[in-house]
């Protein structure tokens, strides 16, 4: 059990990659802390995972809510060994339709939320701890209508390098996992109608050398590697799991 008695703090852990990772972490012996913005989805995730899970409702766009979640975790366990900064969401918006409020809301979750998750948890991470950030294949590939999400994920990739360098003297590793096209509810939340969503999915799949969308469990295994001592000499990197989408 690679994470036996490790305390794992997971944001965006109620569905998709976050939920699959939580399940795998539990199988590997971790104490789970799941942070989400919706109470019903948190309860549903807990039922799906089974066993003991600390559920914390927090909107990561609100620093006070994030701070409360971190303090509750510290109060129960006294430390945080692993942080999976996974929370993120976006809707499609063309160049002409992007507004200042749209940018602010997207950056608040997809960039600021990631930054402050790391900032607020870092004081409680012991030497040998690990932080894993979810970035995206959009760091490399340009997709119309996703300019703000792509910019936020590119900024998150940069954080992995800069904060990795800053935390290295404390023995804390910071890495990223970069999903390609993954079969999760993420795409269904982008505000596209079924016809458009099907067309986008077909276009993406046609560009993937392995010829299919990935599964959340495949991403979870990559996160497990980066979070565990198997990756004890790895920091500042981005582990790309995209079926070759950005490589050929």
C-alpha positions in Angstrom: 0.0 0.0 0.0 1.9 3.0 -1.3 0.0 5.6 0.6 -0.5 3.9 3.9 -1.6 6.4 6.6 -0.9 9.3 4.3 -3.4 12.2 4.5 -4.6 13.2 1.0 -6.3 16.5 0.4 -8.2 16.4 -3.0 -10.0 19.3 -4.6 -12.6 18.6 -7.3 -12.9 15.1 -5.9 -16.6 14.4 -6.5 -16.4 13.3 -10.1 -14.1 12.3 -13.0 -10.4 12.3 -12.4 -10.7 13.5 -8.8 -13.1 10.8 -7.8 -11.2 8.1 -9.6 -8.0 9.2 -7.8 -9.7 9.3 -4.5 -10.8 5.7 -4.9 -7.3 4.6 -5.9 -5.7 6.5 -3.0 -8.1 4.9 -0.6 -7.1 1.4 -2.0 -3.5 2.4 -1.4 -4.1 3.2 2.3 -4.6 7.0 2.3 -6.8 9.0 4.6 -9.1 10.9 2.3 -10.2 14.5 2.4 -12.5 15.5 -0.4 -13.2 19.2 -1.1 -16.1 20.1 -3.3 -18.5 23.0 -3.8 -21.7 21.0 -3.8 -23.0 19.2 -0.7 -25.1 16.6 -2.6 -22.2 15.7 -4.9 -19.9 15.3 -1.9 -22.3 12.9 -0.3 -22.7 11.0 -3.6 -18.9 10.7 -3.9 -18.6 9.5 -0.3 -21.2 6.7 -1.0 -19.3 5.8 -4.2 -16.0 5.6 -2.5 -17.1 3.9 0.7 -15.1 3.8 4.0 -14.0 6.8 6.0 -13.9 10.1 4.1 -13.7 13.6 5.4 -16.0 15.7 3.3 -15.5 19.5 3.2 -17.7 21.9 1.3 -15.8 24.8 -0.1 -15.8 27.1 -3.1 -12.2 27.5 -4.0 -12.9 31.0 -5.4 -13.4 32.0 -1.8 -10.1 32.0 0.2 -11.9 32.0 3.5 -13.7 28.8 2.6 -10.5 27.2 1.4 -8.8 28.2 4.7 -11.6 26.6 6.7 -11.2 23.4 4.8 -7.5 23.3 5.4 -7.9 24.1 9.1 -10.5 21.3 9.4 -8.1 18.9 7.8 -5.3 20.0 10.1 -7.5 19.8 13.1 -8.4 16.2 12.4 -5.1 14.8 11.1 -2.4 17.3 12.1 -0.8 17.3 8.7 -1.4 17.0 5.0 0.9 14.6 3.2 -0.5 14.8 -0.4 -2.4 17.7 -2.1 -4.1 16.9 -5.4 -5.1 20.4 -6.7 -7.5 19.1 -9.3 -10.6 21.4 -9.2 -11.4 23.1 -12.5 -14.2 24.0 -14.8 -15.0 26.1 -17.8 -17.5 26.9 -20.5 -16.8 27.5 -24.2 -16.6 31.2 -25.1 -15.4 32.6 -28.4 -13.2 35.7 -28.6 -16.1 38.0 -29.2 -18.2 36.7 -26.2 -15.5 36.7 -23.5 -16.2 39.4 -20.8 -14.2 40.7 -17.9 -16.5 38.8 -15.5 -16.0 35.6 -17.5 -12.2 35.9 -17.2 -12.3 36.7 -13.5 -14.6 33.7 -12.7 -12.5 31.3 -14.7 -9.1 32.5 -13.4 -10.5 32.5 -9.8 -11.2 28.7 -10.0 -8.6 27.4 -12.5 -5.6 29.5 -11.5 -6.1 31.4 -8.2 -7.9 28.4 -6.7 -4.9 26.2 -7.5 -2.4 28.8 -6.2 -4.2 29.3 -2.9 -4.8 25.6 -2.5 -1.0 25.2 -2.5 -0.4 28.3 -0.4 -2.8 27.4 2.3 -1.9 23.7 2.5 1.9 24.0 2.3 2.5 25.0 5.9 1.1 21.6 7.0 2.9 19.5 4.5 5.9 17.6 6.0 9.2 16.9 4.3 8.6 14.2 1.8 5.1 15.5 0.9 3.8 15.8 -2.6 1.6 18.3 -4.5 0.1 17.3 -7.8 -1.7 19.9 -10.0 -4.0 19.0 -12.9 -3.1 21.0 -16.1 -4.3 20.1 -19.6 -3.3 19.2 -23.1 -4.5 22.8 -23.9 -1.1 23.9 -22.7 0.2 22.7 -26.0 -2.8 22.5 -28.4 -4.9 25.5 -29.4 -8.7 24.9 -29.4 -11.2 27.7 -30.3 -13.5 28.8 -27.6 -11.1 27.7 -24.8 -8.7 30.6 -24.7 -9.2 31.5 -21.0 -9.1 27.9 -19.7 -6.0 27.2 -21.8 -4.3 30.4 -20.4 -5.2 29.4 -16.8 -3.9 25.9 -17.3 -0.6 27.2 -18.8 -0.3 29.4 -15.8 -0.8 26.4 -13.5 1.9 24.6 -15.4 4.2 27.5 -14.7 3.3 27.4 -11.0 4.5 23.8 -10.9 8.0 24.9 -11.9 8.1 28.1 -9.7 6.5 26.7 -6.6 8.4 23.4 -7.1 11.6 25.4 -6.9 10.4 27.3 -3.9 9.3 24.3 -1.9 12.2 22.0 -2.9 14.4 23.1 0.1 11.6 21.9 2.4 11.5 18.5 0.8 8.1 19.0 -0.8 7.7 17.9 -4.4 5.4 19.7 -6.9 4.4 18.1 -10.2 1.6 18.2 -12.7 -0.5 15.6 -14.5 -1.7 16.8 -17.9 -4.9 15.0 -19.2 -5.7 14.8 -22.8 -9.3 13.9 -23.9 -10.6 12.0 -21.0 -14.1 10.4 -20.7 -15.4 12.4 -17.7 -18.3 14.7 -17.0 -16.0 17.7 -17.6 -16.9 18.1 -21.3 -20.6 17.9 -20.6 -20.4 20.9 -18.3 -19.0 23.2 -21.0 -22.4 24.5 -22.1 -22.5 22.9 -25.5 -25.5 21.2 -27.0 -25.4 17.5 -27.7 -24.7 17.9 -31.5 -21.8 20.3 -31.0 -20.4 18.2 -28.1 -20.5 15.1 -30.3 -18.7 16.9 -33.1 -16.0 18.3 -30.8 -15.5 14.8 -29.3 -15.2 13.2 -32.7 -12.7 15.8 -33.9 -10.6 15.2 -30.8 -10.7 11.5 -31.1 -9.6 11.6 -34.7 -6.4 13.4 -33.6 -5.5 10.9 -30.8 -2.9 8.4 -32.1 -4.2 5.7 -29.7 -7.6 6.2 -31.2 -9.7 6.7 -28.1 -10.5 8.9 -25.2 -8.7 8.1 -22.0 -10.3 6.8 -18.8 -10.3 8.6 -15.5 -8.6 5.6 -13.9 -5.7 5.9 -16.2 -5.1 9.5 -15.0 -5.5 8.4 -11.4 -2.6 5.9 -11.8 -0.4 8.7 -13.0 -1.4 10.9 -10.0 -0.7 8.0 -7.7 2.8 7.7 -9.1 3.6 11.4 -8.6 2.0 11.4 -5.1 3.9 8.4 -3.9 7.5 7.8 -2.9 7.9 6.1 -6.3 8.4 9.6 -7.6 10.7 10.7 -4.7 13.2 12.2 -7.1 10.7 13.9 -9.4 9.7 17.6 -9.1 8.7 20.4 -11.4 7.6 18.1 -14.1 4.4 17.6 -16.1 3.3 14.0 -16.6 1.4 13.9 -19.9 -1.4 11.3 -20.2 -3.1 12.0 -23.6 -2.8 9.0 -25.9 -0.2 10.9 -27.9 -2.4 13.8 -28.7 0.3 16.4 -28.1 3.3 14.3 -29.1 2.8 13.5 -32.8 
